[in-house]
Amino acid sequence: LMRFFAHLNMPKLFFFVIATLYIVPLYIAVKRLFPHYYFFAFLILTVSFSFWPYGTNGLRNGVATSFMILAFSYPKNKWMMYSLFVLAFSFHSSMLVVIAAFFLTMILKNPKMYFAIWGISIFLSVTMGSFWESVIGKLGFGQEDKLKIYFGDKETYVDSFSAVGFRWDFLAYSSFAVIIAYYFIFIKKIKDRHYNQLTSVYLLVNAFWILVIRASFSNRFAYLSWFFMGLIMIYPYLKYLYWRNQFSIIGMITLAYYSFTYYMFVVVY
């Protein structure tokens, strides 16, 4: 795409196409998942902390994650889902982490296990953080130069990510979806295989980030779960009716979710 538009010398058209590839798949996905209440799902995706950075900075990442969300909207059409997985991976290879987690949750389907893994990952990161950075940094993933930056000298790159170390604020943000999912799966005992699987994927990928939370650019690993965090939170409210004031609850959750975005971008940065 960049080579094609470079020859045309039309940068505005290039960014318009990228924005279209970023936004339209999200719209199609929420229309498919929540045909009657898609606006609320689309809204919570656009007010998320990761939406603006992926749309303006990590452009390839953003397009890749949008196609991943579109893939998630085809739970009964595996060929379409897998084709979109390939398309997402072709835009950014980091999607391999999410895809691998998805296939693992197809084999091991017990959500309780993934909640346990998420909780254990916090303990392991607090007690053995540098060990996990070293192990994952040596794996390569085909992008050794980038990983040297991510797991390299933190003092050199501290300005690129406002604070390094164990990010309790980001962990609290991630736990928002974990608490809601736990409530619906184990308290309300929701019987929705697709939701259970998406929750399991989120927990597994987020646990991966928690292990390397001290890395200089750990936000890039966090985005691998954050990009569909909004879906995890809003899904049960748009699929099932539990309370008379359910739309008020949706409004409060969306406002609380956006408040973190507002605080980080306007107050902190």
C-alpha positions as a printed NumPy array, in Angstrom:
array([[  0.   ,   0.   ,   0.   ],
       [  2.765,   2.453,   0.888],
       [  4.671,   1.697,  -2.298],
       [  1.523,   2.053,  -4.4  ],
       [  0.523,   5.416,  -2.918],
       [  4.114,   6.64 ,  -2.972],
       [  4.053,   6.233,  -6.757],
       [  0.758,   8.117,  -6.906],
       [  2.156,  10.832,  -4.627],
       [ -1.206,  11.129,  -2.869],
       [ -0.553,  10.987,   0.89 ],
       [ -4.033,  12.192,   1.838],
       [ -5.632,   9.37 ,  -0.126],
       [ -3.235,   6.919,   1.515],
       [ -4.279,   7.97 ,   5.013],
       [ -7.939,   7.921,   3.978],
       [ -7.576,   4.32 ,   2.798],
       [ -5.793,   3.364,   6.032],
       [ -8.53 ,   5.026,   8.089],
       [-11.146,   3.159,   6.067],
       [ -9.398,  -0.17 ,   6.618],
       [ -9.23 ,   0.692,  10.312],
       [-12.823,   1.845,  10.868],
       [-15.013,  -0.117,   8.45 ],
       [-14.103,  -3.63 ,   9.707],
       [-15.032,  -2.525,  13.234],
       [-18.4  ,  -1.266,  12.019],
       [-19.113,  -4.471,  10.095],
       [-18.049,  -6.606,  13.055],
       [-20.314,  -4.926,  15.604],
       [-23.214,  -4.954,  13.12 ],
       [-22.749,  -8.697,  12.822],
       [-22.353,  -9.358,  16.536],
       [-25.031,  -6.963,  17.813],
       [-27.416,  -6.173,  14.934],
       [-29.894,  -4.237,  17.095],
       [-27.483,  -2.458,  19.446],
       [-24.308,  -2.162,  17.408],
       [-23.865,   1.543,  18.132],
       [-23.014,   0.895,  21.791],
       [-20.347,  -1.647,  20.839],
       [-18.9  ,   0.662,  18.191],
       [-18.827,   3.518,  20.706],
       [-16.973,   1.553,  23.375],
       [-14.385,   0.451,  20.802],
       [-13.756,   4.03 ,  19.698],
       [-13.388,   5.449,  23.226],
       [-10.872,   2.812,  24.243],
       [ -7.343,   3.785,  25.26 ],
       [ -5.838,   1.952,  22.277],
       [ -8.124,   3.366,  19.563],
       [ -6.357,   6.693,  18.942],
       [ -2.743,   5.395,  19.079],
       [ -3.553,   2.537,  16.688],
       [ -5.266,   4.945,  14.295],
       [ -2.53 ,   7.566,  14.229],
       [  0.761,   5.91 ,  15.189],
       [  0.713,   2.12 ,  14.91 ],
       [ -1.146,   2.137,  11.603],
       [ -0.284,  -1.425,  10.566],
       [ -1.136,  -2.667,  14.044],
       [ -4.441,  -0.839,  13.925],
       [ -5.549,  -2.29 ,  10.612],
       [ -4.458,  -5.754,  11.735],
       [ -6.465,  -5.561,  14.965],
       [ -9.559,  -4.348,  13.123],
       [ -9.445,  -7.394,  10.865],
       [ -8.988,  -9.561,  13.963],
       [-12.175,  -8.128,  15.479],
       [-13.931,  -8.704,  12.166],
       [-12.705, -12.312,  12.268],
       [-14.18 , -12.692,  15.761],
       [-17.591, -11.794,  14.321],
       [-17.65 , -15.019,  12.247],
       [-17.807, -17.712,  14.967],
       [-19.892, -20.03 ,  12.761],
       [-17.991, -19.454,   9.523],
       [-14.537, -20.843,  10.208],
       [-13.235, -20.365,   6.679],
       [-14.044, -16.665,   6.763],
       [-12.606, -16.356,  10.244],
       [ -9.351, -18.074,   9.328],
       [ -9.034, -16.044,   6.111],
       [ -9.349, -12.849,   8.132],
       [ -6.765, -14.2  ,  10.592],
       [ -4.337, -14.54 ,   7.688],
       [ -5.187, -11.049,   6.45 ],
       [ -4.657,  -9.575,   9.927],
       [ -1.327, -11.398,  10.259],
       [ -0.252, -10.117,   6.832],
       [ -0.617,  -6.546,   8.103],
       [  1.257,  -7.157,  11.351],
       [  2.949, -10.328,  12.568],
       [  2.171,  -9.555,  16.226],
       [ -1.323, -10.921,  15.541],
       [  0.281, -14.362,  15.695],
       [  0.125, -14.112,  19.502],
       [ -3.642, -13.533,  19.419],
       [ -4.222, -16.214,  16.776],
       [ -2.186, -18.761,  18.728],
       [ -4.178, -17.95 ,  21.87 ],
       [ -7.422, -18.363,  19.941],
       [ -6.502, -21.836,  18.688],
       [ -5.328, -22.865,  22.146],
       [ -8.72 , -21.884,  23.578],
       [-10.365, -24.091,  20.97 ],
       [ -8.544, -27.071,  22.49 ],
       [ -8.669, -26.126,  26.192],
       [-12.097, -24.618,  26.709],
       [-12.371, -24.152,  30.475],
       [-12.522, -20.373,  31.22 ],
       [-11.696, -21.   ,  34.882],
       [ -8.216, -22.145,  33.852],
       [ -7.534, -18.892,  31.989],
       [ -8.682, -16.777,  34.917],
       [ -6.221, -18.745,  37.043],
       [ -3.438, -18.213,  34.483],
       [ -4.138, -14.474,  34.492],
       [ -3.935, -14.316,  38.277],
       [ -0.766, -16.421,  38.421],
       [  0.882, -14.238,  35.767],
       [  0.643, -11.243,  38.126],
       [  2.459, -13.148,  40.87 ],
       [  5.112, -14.405,  38.45 ],
       [  5.654, -10.941,  37.012],
       [  5.996,  -9.31 ,  40.427],
       [  8.435, -11.937,  41.69 ],
       [ 10.329, -12.892,  38.494],
       [  9.749, -10.032,  36.053],
       [ 13.253,  -9.744,  34.596],
       [ 13.41 , -13.514,  34.041],
       [ 10.363, -13.5  ,  31.752],
       [ 11.651, -10.502,  29.812],
       [ 14.904, -12.378,  29.191],
       [ 13.138, -15.557,  28.061],
       [ 10.681, -13.824,  25.708],
       [ 13.386, -11.486,  24.42 ],
       [ 15.437, -14.503,  23.287],
       [ 12.557, -16.103,  21.389],
       [ 12.946, -13.69 ,  18.498],
       [  9.513, -13.872,  16.839],
       [ 11.299, -12.944,  13.595],
       [ 11.923,  -9.333,  14.683],
       [ 15.061,  -9.493,  16.79 ],
       [ 15.978,  -5.83 ,  16.292],
       [ 12.659,  -4.64 ,  17.688],
       [ 12.819,  -7.023,  20.62 ],
       [ 16.29 ,  -5.715,  21.5  ],
       [ 14.674,  -2.297,  21.803],
       [ 11.683,  -3.59 ,  23.784],
       [ 13.772,  -5.558,  26.271],
       [ 16.944,  -3.489,  26.084],
       [ 18.226,  -0.552,  28.12 ],
       [ 15.154,   1.031,  29.718],
       [ 16.942,   4.298,  30.456],
       [ 17.547,   4.826,  26.731],
       [ 13.893,   4.521,  25.788],
       [ 12.122,   5.798,  28.87 ],
       [ 10.866,   8.898,  27.024],
       [  9.066,   6.706,  24.506],
       [  6.85 ,   5.249,  27.197],
       [  6.153,   7.636,  30.055],
       [  7.035,   5.166,  32.815],
       [  8.674,   1.785,  32.883],
       [  8.443,  -0.751,  35.649],
       [  5.42 ,  -2.61 ,  36.925],
       [  2.452,  -0.596,  35.655],
       [ -0.217,  -0.994,  38.328],
       [ -2.375,   1.611,  36.571],
       [ -2.416,  -0.403,  33.344],
       [ -3.022,  -3.609,  35.268],
       [ -6.03 ,  -1.995,  36.965],
       [ -7.282,  -0.914,  33.545],
       [ -6.934,  -4.455,  32.187],
       [ -8.702,  -5.906,  35.208],
       [-11.842,  -3.926,  34.376],
       [-12.711,  -6.444,  31.658],
       [-11.573,  -9.362,  33.826],
       [-13.97 ,  -8.416,  36.632],
       [-16.937,  -7.972,  34.285],
       [-16.237, -11.257,  32.474],
       [-15.843, -13.12 ,  35.768],
       [-19.153, -11.728,  36.995],
       [-21.101, -12.867,  33.953],
       [-19.395, -16.227,  33.488],
       [-19.369, -17.4  ,  37.115],
       [-21.984, -15.295,  38.93 ],
       [-24.593, -14.915,  36.201],
       [-23.458, -18.221,  34.67 ],
       [-23.727, -17.005,  31.09 ],
       [-23.898, -19.874,  28.595],
       [-22.256, -18.393,  25.535],
       [-19.379, -20.377,  24.047],
       [-18.227, -17.533,  21.826],
       [-18.056, -15.08 ,  24.735],
       [-16.267, -17.62 ,  26.9  ],
       [-13.679, -18.171,  24.192],
       [-13.105, -14.47 ,  23.531],
       [-12.701, -13.935,  27.269],
       [-10.192, -16.789,  27.447],
       [ -8.2  , -15.286,  24.555],
       [ -8.18 , -11.908,  26.284],
       [ -6.997, -13.418,  29.575],
       [ -4.239, -15.427,  27.901],
       [ -2.87 , -12.572,  25.782],
       [ -3.147, -10.095,  28.645],
       [ -1.27 , -12.542,  30.88 ],
       [  1.501, -12.612,  28.261],
       [  1.749,  -8.832,  28.514],
       [  1.781,  -8.913,  32.331],
       [  4.868, -11.133,  32.243],
       [  6.774,  -8.485,  30.235],
       [  5.091,  -5.457,  31.799],
       [  8.452,  -3.86 ,  32.702],
       [  9.653,  -3.726,  29.081],
       [ 10.276,  -0.277,  27.616],
       [  7.453,  -0.61 ,  25.09 ],
       [  5.202,  -2.963,  27.02 ],
       [  2.181,  -0.937,  25.907],
       [  2.616,  -2.542,  22.472],
       [  2.212,  -5.956,  24.047],
       [ -0.729,  -4.694,  26.099],
       [ -2.514,  -3.535,  22.941],
       [ -2.624,  -7.15 ,  21.771],
       [ -5.392,  -7.664,  24.328],
       [ -6.651,  -4.114,  24.793],
       [ -7.859,  -3.758,  21.211],
       [-10.873,  -6.011,  21.909],
       [-11.195,  -5.297,  25.621],
       [-14.289,  -3.195,  24.972],
       [-16.034,  -6.165,  23.367],
       [-15.379,  -8.301,  26.444],
       [-17.029,  -5.697,  28.648],
       [-20.029,  -4.826,  26.478],
       [-20.884,  -8.229,  24.961],
       [-23.139,  -9.619,  27.76 ],
       [-25.053,  -6.351,  28.091],
       [-25.948,  -6.292,  24.396],
       [-26.728, -10.004,  24.076],
       [-28.729, -10.676,  27.233],
       [-31.227,  -8.751,  29.349],
       [-30.551,  -8.831,  33.096],
       [-31.843,  -5.532,  34.51 ],
       [-34.528,  -2.98 ,  33.662],
       [-31.992,  -0.164,  33.703],
       [-29.498,  -2.044,  31.577],
       [-28.913,   0.84 ,  29.152],
       [-28.058,   3.105,  32.079],
       [-25.503,   0.538,  33.198],
       [-24.07 ,   0.427,  29.658],
       [-23.766,   4.213,  29.786],
       [-21.944,   4.154,  33.123],
       [-19.545,   1.431,  31.963],
       [-18.786,   3.317,  28.753],
       [-18.212,   6.541,  30.702],
       [-15.915,   4.805,  33.187],
       [-14.026,   3.124,  30.348],
       [-13.595,   6.421,  28.516],
       [-12.553,   8.186,  31.729],
       [ -9.302,   6.218,  31.779],
       [ -8.634,   7.233,  28.161],
       [ -9.363,  10.878,  28.98 ],
       [ -7.198,  10.804,  32.095],
       [ -4.2  ,   9.243,  30.32 ],
       [ -4.299,  11.463,  27.219],
       [ -5.453,  14.782,  28.67 ],
       [ -4.25 ,  14.744,  32.291],
       [ -1.13 ,  12.556,  32.193],
       [  0.249,  13.075,  28.679]])
